[in-house]
Amino acid sequence: MSLLEQLTSILAQPPADGWQSHDFAALDQLHIGGLAATKELLRWLPAGATNGLDMGGGLGGCARLLATHYACQMTVSDLNSDYIAAGQLLNQHLQPQPACHYVVANSLKLPFAKHSFDFVLSQHAMMAIADKQQVLAEAARVVSAHGHLLLHEVYLTPNSKPEEVLYPTPWADKLGHSHLQTWAQFLADCATSGWQLSQCENETQQSLLWINKARAARATPASPLNARLALGSAAGKMSANIMANLQAGRLEVRRALLVKSA
Ligand SMILES: C[S@@+](CC[C@H](N)C(=O)[O-])C[C@H]1O[C@@H](n2cnc3c(N)ncnc32)[C@H](O)[C@@H]1O
């Protein structure tokens, strides 16, 4: 059964009080740290930022949270049309429906005019993209002057070698499809693509705690709406590899806030 067929069947049996956005969190927060990491990232949402793009937004969990609890108008873009259709379906099962618009698009060539958004956010959506300067330049093009970029991404640690990282992970089935950088390399690309760093936190320790807990709870999932629906049968192997890569110090997780350069 396809993702959409499975979702349609599960969503047809709502809880007594109807579907709430947090019921979807194990499925639509497709990144290390889940919903808690998203809430942590959104503490940096700049005052007055109400119109945002969730770039590589997957099933749109972060965007729905922003629309529901932060009064934002959100657009979710993603290359994967199944994820975009699933995000739309989840949206339709919430009352009131969050103010989210869903678009199939490549982050390397966004179908939005210059200055369309106050902010762009990206969670675990840059590691599969080789041309970081192009994706960062596209994000800079579509935000307004002094607009912001909120990031929650995975990086190579300074001394690790790309070939030591274990795959599959949620962003790549094998080394050849993965485009990890160190934080220092990424910052250099930011500087040449129109972004200045405002804040950054290394989230690796919290990420490890979260993934340990998530893996312990995995044997008895609280809901059929979980990451396996989106990631398929390799989901367990992916989370084991993420944990091993973080534990061995090959990868690190960071969140950051950047401001568009003048
Ligand atoms: C690990 S998922 C994260 C999804 C979402 N940001 C989240 O945290 O729940 C990575 C997402 O990046 C998307 N992606 C990868 N390369 C992309 C590209 N070039 N353009 C748009 N989306 C892309 C994938 O389709 C996938 O949905």
The ligand as an ORCA input file, in Angstrom:
! r2SCAN-3c Opt
* xyz 0 1
  C      14.668     13.921      6.417
  S      13.381     14.662      5.499
  C      12.953     16.039      6.521
  C      11.570     16.550      6.226
  C      11.114     17.721      7.117
  N      11.956     18.868      6.940
  C      11.059     17.312      8.537
  O      11.979     17.659      9.295
  O      10.080     16.653      8.939
  C      14.288     15.417      4.174
  C      13.386     16.016      3.109
  O      14.159     16.754      2.163
  C      13.545     16.603      0.899
  N      14.494     16.968     -0.162
  C      15.707     16.403     -0.431
  N      16.284     17.033     -1.474
  C      15.429     18.022     -1.862
  C      15.463     19.009     -2.883
  N      16.505     19.130     -3.730
  N      14.414     19.838     -2.995
  C      13.343     19.739     -2.160
  N      13.260     18.818     -1.173
  C      14.287     17.974     -1.028
  C      13.140     15.132      0.891
  O      12.182     14.850     -0.103
  C      12.612     14.967      2.318
  O      11.248     15.239      2.406
*
